[in-house]
Amino acid sequence: MPESPPNKNTCGTHAPGWLNGRHPSVAEGKVSRQVCFNWDGNNCNWQAGIEV
């Protein structure tokens, strides 16, 4: 998953998602992060909480 917003209409979708933050190291283990979805000029138009 990219750590910066991909262009709209890429990755096989109209609103591609990206990890808002960095991927954790192995030492960090499982962490909570936010996924944002790029749509209509807003890099984080929708958000979802995930665990990585």
FENWORA-V265364 format. One record per residue. N is the residue number from 1. RES is the residue in one letter. OMEGA is omega in whole degrees, 0 to 359 (999 if undefined). NEAR is the number of other C-alpha atoms within 10 Angstrom. D_CENTER is the distance of its C-alpha to the mean C-alpha in Angstrom with 1 decimal. Layout:
n=<N;N>
res=<RES;RES>
omega=<OMEGA;OMEGA>
near=<NEAR;NEAR>
d_center=<D_CENTER;D_CENTER>
This chain:
n=<1;2;3;4;5;6;7;8;9;10;11;12;13;14;15;16;17;18;19;20;21;22;23;24;25;26;27;28;29;30;31;32;33;34;35;36;37;38;39;40;41;42;43;44;45;46;47;48;49;50;51;52>
res=<M;P;E;S;P;P;N;K;N;T;C;G;T;H;A;P;G;W;L;N;G;R;H;P;S;V;A;E;G;K;V;S;R;Q;V;C;F;N;W;D;G;N;N;C;N;W;Q;A;G;I;E;V>
omega=<180;179;175;187;172;178;175;178;174;178;177;181;177;183;183;179;178;181;180;185;181;175;181;172;177;181;179;183;182;180;175;178;177;171;177;179;183;180;171;177;179;184;181;183;174;179;174;175;179;170;181;999>
near=<10;14;14;15;19;17;15;19;12;12;11;8;9;14;22;21;28;20;21;18;12;10;14;13;9;7;6;8;8;11;11;9;17;17;21;23;23;24;18;11;9;12;21;19;12;13;16;12;11;11;9;12>
d_center=<6.7;6.5;6.4;7.2;7.1;9.1;12.2;12.8;14.7;13.3;12.2;14.8;13.4;14.1;10.7;8.0;4.5;2.1;2.7;5.1;8.0;9.7;10.4;13.6;16.9;19.3;21.4;18.8;18.5;16.2;14.1;12.1;8.6;6.5;3.5;4.5;6.5;8.8;12.3;15.8;15.4;12.9;9.5;8.5;11.2;10.0;8.2;8.5;9.7;9.6;11.8;11.4>
